[in-house]
Amino acid sequence: MSRSTIGLVTEGGTDYDLLCALLGKWFGPEVMFICLQPADSSTENGSGWKGVRRWCQQTIGEYGSLRDYCDAIEPRLDGIVLQVDGDVVFEQDVELDAAFEGETRERRLVSVGGSKYDRFPLEAKGRALHALVSDWLSGKDAGLLALCVPIDELETWIVAAYDSQTYHRPPDYPIEALVLPADSVIGHAAEYHGIRVHRRDGRLKKNRSVFRNFHSQVTTEWKTVASVCSMASVFEDEVMKALGK
Amino acid sequence: MNIQRIHIEYFKSHLKTDFEPGNVNVFVGANGSGKTSLLEAIGLLSAVFNGRVDAQSLRDRGVRLGIPAIYKTALKSQDKISNMIHLELDWEHEKSAWEYTVSLNNPIDKPDPFWSYYTESLRLKDRSEPVFSYAPRTGMKYKDYSMQPDISALSVAAGDAELPTLGASRRIFGDYAIFTPSSSVLQGMQSDQMQKNPIGLSGGRLTESVEELLKKESGKFGDIDIADLNDLIDWADGVSTGFPSKEILSPDIPAPKRIIRFTDRYMSAKRNTISAYDASEGALYVLFILSLIMHDDAPLVCSVDNFDQGLNPRLVRRLTSLVCELAIARGKTMFLTSHNPLVLDGLDIRNDRIRLFAVDRKPDGSSIISRVRVGEMVDLTKDSLSRLWLSGRLGGMPSL
């Protein structure tokens, strides 16, 4: 790989770590990662999808394009990976393209085997998410950008890596459509596949030190993850296209 | 014990300093602005609570030992140098609200080993009659007890069975100390000259404190999950304690009886254990701060001078935020000084229990303390506290 430095814009720390593990597996140890976001949780909207949106708007506002931004900072960036969880489309203050609004705005939940799935038009949501992030960047990604937009949360990829063979899921409701997989699956019990997890106020605590333990399974089982989760496959394609070997 | 107001007069650069602390109080300011001397003034007041003010009682609280001429304010602009150091403390404990004032003296020309009390008064806010009020104190009595010149009336009254909350307040505030950890002590390579239970003022007994807090069966380190601790020390997969062994500690360095061990997550399985001696200073510092907050025997009121030392800015921001959460949950009062802007970003100053103060010197050289509040000048939706501080908009910044 000729490129050596990749900047990551993610919703949170565990997302950053998982993507670094994947990119490290694909590109080898010579690649260096820089966490561009979340960088500062001290102000309002510091992390989460709002932090990602703010980063996009500020960067384009200040530098004009991602290309100019990548060239301006030190070390110079060879590309950017940007992650937003797909559940952002349910946020009321997210402006979806009118073409996708009706298809994606509301959750249409079904319960299968004790788990909740979002019965959504998957392809439409994928397109809506790409359009949304492109809008945040004013359409100026200049081919340097690989988007990672899992249908609900990035944790569905962890569930896919561990449970794709055993999880009860009719074909209509793939794992990547699981609603809140962190809470409903990974944090459902005290341990997830032998790894101790913690909850707080009824929700899974996303300890980076705990989530690191899931990485090797995701990287090892990546082919399975990509086959089960369409957006994982799209992400891999985008990474290879934008940052390619 | 909720400390509601501290007033200091004629102590070092604090000609007249008055402030209202919360649970977590962070002081920022230029070097030499009066941050450490503020912590020391609180240490002096704590020694008063304990009874006697002498070299030992000040040293036990981490106050730098000096002579009266150093302690008493002597600014060029003063018409007359005061003989007295005047201190006041308002606090509330178990629904009793107290007001205490004291004036201390020690001759500059011929210092005594013990500071003497000149005036002293204590009152419960909801009563018209004071518990005692002596001005001057000489020849006065508290009930049947004749005042001695070098024992505080407060410490005497604290033994009064009719004032149980005063006794408890005395124990809590009398236990105050200023902690200034040192790397070599944290590493266990040097003994702590400022010993205290459960953890010394320079960081001695860190191993023992960590051992007492670490409950692997329940996955807890004190009040937090071990996973939370591992998140802070991100190069390590775990922390444990044990005997020193030649596999991880050179025979050429003095080995303590017990050591802290870290598992380095990047190293191969049989060579991934390192001792505190080889660990990053920041990791030891994290353990120190968390032990100081979460150990049941640690002081409920204490200071940490240069809170940020040895810590990466992002780590210190995270640690500050955790310190606030834990200190409030435990009802602690902490006074922290810092020079790291990212400490400020760990403070949610919209929470009234978390307070930020800028310390500056006035033109006459005396220190002035200003509380930073959210408002027109401090709009956290637009700027972080760190940026505001660095831009000079909060005060506490030298004009370099």
Boltz contact constraints between the chains, C-beta under 6 A:
constraints:
  - contact:
      token1: [A, 42]
      token2: [B, 345]
      max_distance: 6.0
  - contact:
      token1: [A, 42]
      token2: [B, 384]
      max_distance: 6.0
  - contact:
      token1: [A, 43]
      token2: [B, 380]
      max_distance: 6.0
  - contact:
      token1: [A, 43]
      token2: [B, 384]
      max_distance: 6.0
  - contact:
      token1: [A, 44]
      token2: [B, 381]
      max_distance: 6.0
  - contact:
      token1: [A, 196]
      token2: [B, 219]
      max_distance: 6.0
  - contact:
      token1: [A, 198]
      token2: [B, 225]
      max_distance: 6.0
  - contact:
      token1: [A, 198]
      token2: [B, 227]
      max_distance: 6.0
  - contact:
      token1: [A, 207]
      token2: [B, 227]
      max_distance: 6.0
  - contact:
      token1: [A, 207]
      token2: [B, 231]
      max_distance: 6.0
  - contact:
      token1: [A, 208]
      token2: [B, 231]
      max_distance: 6.0
  - contact:
      token1: [A, 209]
      token2: [B, 227]
      max_distance: 6.0
  - contact:
      token1: [A, 209]
      token2: [B, 230]
      max_distance: 6.0
  - contact:
      token1: [A, 209]
      token2: [B, 231]
      max_distance: 6.0
  - contact:
      token1: [A, 210]
      token2: [B, 227]
      max_distance: 6.0
